[in-house]
Amino acid sequence: MSASAKVTVPTPADILARKGGTPLVCLTAYATPTAQMMDAHCDIVLVGDSVGMVVHGLPDTLGVTMEMMELHGAAVKRGLKQAMMVVDMPFGSYEESPEQAFRNAARLMRVTGAAAVKLEGGVTMADTIRFLTSRSIPVMAHVGLTPQAINTLGGYKVQGRGEDRARVLADAKAVEAAGAFSVVLEKVPEGLSNEITIALSIPTIGIGASAGCDGQILVVDDMLGLFTAFKPKFAKRYATLGEEGEKAIAHYAKEVRERSFPAPEHVFADEVDTK
């Protein structure tokens, strides 16, 4: 392939066709530099509403706004050339009605350049997903633990154990029937995650689910060790950039106070040496 050959960004249809194949690699991103870092390695980059917690310091995702998703979505898009971008619909932007969901989904896609939106909910959101997908809005669904519903779920608990198993399975089947091209399974027991993956014809993307899912997603700040307020059980830290960054800042502060920074190589002479 020549250096000038055009890279084709996957579409939702391409992602759907990956069902049962090589696992899909997905990460969240909120800014241009991190998007650039992951672009060559990820199939899907999600501009998640987790931005509220890991970037803005909010206690949960409920305070995230459309404006925040637009700002971060546009920034991430500028850093991508080959991964497909999906944007989360924030709390309160789609639950009222399918019409509200369409207006806000269209707005997010238009402003950010996203290929699809993600929304939370199963059976209760099936009509909304159907409304969107029938109007050219590709939807990634999200069932199991749905963080926007923590006040009704009673916190960040595993979903689908015991008698709750049937509910999560029904949610997954409902979003598939409604036209979602993929579904995130969050904090769903491994056995149930595998059952759902086998039962559905659309890719399942696990986060605290199973290695048997059709793909995996993590919050990038979790896997890089940048977000250190807490570490979810399902998150593996592949680096400790938060600790390393704090050490670097402490080193910088020490050198400033000692007046050893800036050194001669960091400052400019009064006259240019022309010799």
C-alpha positions as CSV (number, residue, x, y, z in Angstrom):
1,M,0.0,0.0,0.0
2,S,1.4,3.4,-0.9
3,A,1.9,6.1,1.7
4,S,-0.8,8.2,0.1
5,A,-3.5,5.4,0.1
6,K,-6.7,6.5,1.7
7,V,-7.5,4.7,5.0
8,T,-11.1,3.6,5.2
9,V,-12.8,4.2,8.5
10,P,-15.1,1.3,9.6
11,T,-18.8,1.9,9.5
12,P,-21.4,0.5,11.9
13,A,-22.1,-2.1,9.2
14,D,-18.5,-3.1,9.2
15,I,-18.6,-3.5,13.0
16,L,-21.7,-5.6,12.7
17,A,-19.9,-7.8,10.2
18,R,-17.2,-8.5,12.8
19,K,-19.5,-10.6,14.9
20,G,-17.7,-13.8,15.9
21,G,-14.4,-12.7,14.4
22,T,-11.3,-11.1,15.8
23,P,-12.3,-9.3,19.0
24,L,-13.1,-5.6,18.6
25,V,-10.7,-3.2,20.4
26,C,-12.4,-0.2,21.9
27,L,-11.3,2.5,24.3
28,T,-12.8,5.8,25.5
29,A,-11.2,9.1,24.6
30,Y,-11.9,12.7,25.5
31,A,-9.2,14.8,23.9
32,T,-7.2,15.0,20.6
33,P,-3.8,13.7,21.9
34,T,-5.2,10.5,23.4
35,A,-7.3,9.9,20.3
36,Q,-4.1,10.1,18.2
37,M,-2.4,7.6,20.5
38,M,-5.1,5.0,20.1
39,D,-6.2,5.6,16.5
40,A,-3.9,3.0,14.9
41,H,-4.8,0.3,17.5
42,C,-8.6,0.6,18.1
43,D,-11.6,-0.3,16.0
44,I,-13.9,1.9,17.9
45,V,-13.2,5.0,20.0
46,L,-16.0,6.0,22.3
47,V,-16.4,9.6,23.6
48,G,-17.9,8.4,26.8
49,D,-19.9,10.3,29.3
50,S,-17.4,9.0,31.8
51,V,-15.6,12.3,30.8
52,G,-17.6,13.9,33.6
53,M,-15.9,11.8,36.2
54,V,-12.3,11.3,34.8
55,V,-11.8,14.8,33.3
56,H,-14.3,17.1,35.0
57,G,-14.2,15.6,38.5
58,L,-17.9,15.0,38.8
59,P,-19.1,12.3,41.2
60,D,-21.0,10.4,38.5
61,T,-22.1,10.8,34.9
62,L,-25.5,12.5,35.6
63,G,-24.1,16.0,35.4
64,V,-22.7,15.6,31.9
65,T,-24.3,17.9,29.3
66,M,-24.8,17.9,25.6
67,E,-22.3,20.8,25.3
68,M,-19.7,18.8,27.1
69,M,-20.2,15.8,24.7
70,E,-20.0,18.1,21.7
71,L,-16.8,19.8,22.9
72,H,-15.0,16.5,23.7
73,G,-16.4,14.7,20.7
74,A,-15.1,17.3,18.2
75,A,-11.7,17.2,19.9
76,V,-11.5,13.4,19.7
77,K,-12.6,13.4,16.1
78,R,-9.7,15.7,15.2
79,G,-7.3,13.1,16.4
80,L,-8.8,10.1,14.5
81,K,-8.0,9.0,10.9
82,Q,-8.9,5.3,10.9
83,A,-10.9,4.3,14.0
84,M,-14.7,4.7,14.1
85,M,-16.0,7.2,16.6
86,V,-19.1,6.8,18.7
87,V,-20.5,9.4,21.1
88,D,-22.4,8.8,24.3
89,M,-25.8,10.5,24.7
90,P,-25.8,12.1,28.1
91,F,-28.4,11.6,30.8
92,G,-31.6,13.5,30.0
93,S,-30.9,13.9,26.3
94,Y,-33.0,10.9,25.0
95,E,-35.2,9.3,27.7
96,E,-38.2,11.7,27.3
97,S,-39.2,10.5,23.9
98,P,-37.9,9.1,20.6
99,E,-38.3,12.5,19.1
100,Q,-36.1,14.1,21.7
101,A,-33.6,11.4,21.2
102,F,-33.5,12.0,17.5
103,R,-33.0,15.7,17.8
104,N,-30.1,15.3,20.2
105,A,-28.5,12.3,18.4
106,A,-28.6,14.2,15.1
107,R,-27.1,17.2,16.8
108,L,-24.3,15.2,18.3
109,M,-23.5,13.5,15.0
110,R,-23.6,16.8,13.1
111,V,-21.4,18.7,15.5
112,T,-18.8,16.0,16.3
113,G,-18.7,14.0,13.1
114,A,-19.5,10.8,15.0
115,A,-20.5,7.7,13.1
116,A,-23.0,6.6,15.8
117,V,-24.4,7.3,19.2
118,K,-24.5,5.1,22.3
119,L,-27.4,5.1,24.7
120,E,-28.2,3.2,27.8
121,G,-31.2,0.9,28.4
122,G,-32.8,-2.3,27.1
123,V,-36.5,-3.1,26.8
124,T,-37.5,0.4,27.9
125,M,-35.4,2.0,25.3
126,A,-36.2,-0.4,22.4
127,D,-38.8,1.9,20.8
128,T,-36.3,4.8,20.9
129,I,-33.5,2.7,19.3
130,R,-35.9,1.6,16.6
131,F,-37.0,5.2,16.0
132,L,-33.4,6.3,15.6
133,T,-32.1,3.4,13.5
134,S,-35.1,3.8,11.1
135,R,-34.0,7.5,10.6
136,S,-30.3,6.9,9.8
137,I,-28.9,7.2,13.3
138,P,-26.8,4.1,14.1
139,V,-27.0,3.1,17.7
140,M,-24.7,1.2,20.0
141,A,-26.7,-0.1,22.9
142,H,-25.7,-0.5,26.5
143,V,-27.2,-3.0,29.0
144,G,-26.3,-4.5,32.3
145,L,-25.0,-1.8,34.6
146,T,-26.1,1.4,33.1
147,P,-24.3,4.2,35.1
148,Q,-26.9,6.8,34.3
149,A,-29.4,4.7,36.3
150,I,-27.3,4.3,39.4
151,N,-30.0,6.0,41.6
152,T,-32.5,3.3,40.6
153,L,-30.1,0.4,40.4
154,G,-28.7,1.1,43.9
155,G,-25.2,1.9,42.9
156,Y,-22.6,0.3,40.7
157,K,-23.6,-3.3,41.3
158,V,-23.2,-6.4,39.1
159,Q,-26.3,-6.9,37.1
160,G,-27.9,-10.2,36.0
161,R,-27.3,-12.5,38.9
162,G,-30.0,-14.9,40.1
163,E,-33.5,-13.8,39.2
164,D,-32.2,-10.7,37.5
165,R,-30.6,-12.9,34.8
166,A,-33.8,-13.0,32.7
167,R,-34.1,-9.2,32.7
168,V,-30.6,-8.5,31.4
169,L,-31.0,-11.2,28.7
170,A,-34.3,-9.7,27.7
171,D,-32.7,-6.2,27.5
172,A,-29.9,-7.5,25.2
173,K,-32.4,-9.2,22.9
174,A,-34.6,-6.1,22.8
175,V,-31.9,-3.8,21.6
176,E,-30.9,-6.3,19.0
177,A,-34.4,-6.5,17.7
178,A,-34.7,-2.7,17.7
179,G,-31.8,-2.4,15.3
180,A,-28.7,-1.6,17.4
181,F,-25.5,-2.6,15.6
182,S,-23.7,-3.6,18.8
183,V,-24.3,-3.7,22.5
184,V,-22.1,-3.0,25.5
185,L,-22.4,-5.4,28.4
186,E,-21.2,-3.8,31.6
187,K,-20.7,-5.7,34.9
188,V,-22.6,-8.7,33.7
189,P,-21.6,-12.1,35.0
190,E,-19.2,-14.1,32.8
191,G,-21.6,-17.0,32.1
192,L,-24.5,-14.7,31.2
193,S,-22.3,-12.6,29.0
194,N,-21.3,-15.7,27.1
195,E,-24.9,-16.7,26.8
196,I,-25.9,-13.3,25.4
197,T,-22.9,-13.3,23.0
198,I,-24.0,-16.6,21.6
199,A,-27.7,-15.6,21.5
200,L,-27.2,-12.3,19.6
201,S,-26.4,-11.7,16.0
202,I,-24.8,-8.3,16.9
203,P,-21.4,-7.9,18.5
204,T,-21.2,-7.7,22.3
205,I,-18.6,-5.4,23.8
206,G,-17.6,-6.3,27.3
207,I,-16.6,-4.1,30.2
208,G,-16.5,-6.3,33.3
209,A,-18.2,-9.1,31.3
210,S,-16.3,-11.9,29.6
211,A,-13.3,-12.5,27.3
212,G,-15.8,-14.4,25.2
213,C,-17.5,-11.2,24.1
214,D,-17.0,-9.9,20.6
215,G,-15.0,-7.0,21.8
216,Q,-13.7,-5.2,24.9
217,I,-13.8,-1.6,26.1
218,L,-12.1,0.2,28.9
219,V,-11.9,3.8,30.1
220,V,-8.6,5.0,28.8
221,D,-7.7,6.9,32.0
222,D,-8.3,3.6,33.9
223,M,-6.0,1.5,31.8
224,L,-3.3,4.1,31.6
225,G,-3.4,4.7,35.4
226,L,-4.3,8.4,35.0
227,F,-7.6,8.1,37.0
228,T,-6.6,7.1,40.5
229,A,-9.6,8.0,42.6
230,F,-10.6,4.4,42.5
231,K,-9.9,1.3,40.3
232,P,-12.8,-0.8,39.1
233,K,-12.3,-4.6,39.4
234,F,-12.7,-5.0,35.6
235,A,-10.0,-2.4,34.8
236,K,-6.5,-3.6,34.2
237,R,-3.8,-1.0,34.4
238,Y,-1.4,-1.3,31.6
239,A,0.6,1.8,32.8
240,T,0.9,4.0,35.8
241,L,1.0,7.4,34.1
242,G,-0.7,9.1,37.0
243,E,2.1,8.2,39.5
244,E,4.8,8.9,36.9
245,G,3.2,12.3,36.1
246,E,3.1,13.3,39.8
247,K,6.8,12.4,40.2
248,A,7.7,14.5,37.1
249,I,5.7,17.5,38.5
250,A,7.4,17.1,41.9
251,H,10.8,17.0,40.1
252,Y,9.9,20.2,38.2
253,A,8.7,22.0,41.3
254,K,12.0,21.1,43.1
255,E,14.1,22.4,40.2
256,V,12.2,25.7,40.0
257,R,12.6,26.3,43.7
258,E,16.3,25.5,43.5
259,R,16.6,27.8,40.4
260,S,18.2,24.9,38.5
261,F,15.4,25.3,35.9
262,P,15.5,26.9,33.4
263,A,19.0,25.8,32.7
264,P,21.2,27.6,30.1
265,E,19.9,25.4,27.3
266,H,16.3,26.6,28.0
267,V,16.9,30.3,27.8
268,F,17.7,32.8,25.0
269,A,20.9,34.9,24.6
270,D,20.6,38.7,24.4
271,E,22.4,38.6,21.1
272,V,22.5,36.0,18.3
273,D,25.8,34.4,17.8
274,T,26.5,34.7,14.1
275,K,29.9,33.0,14.1
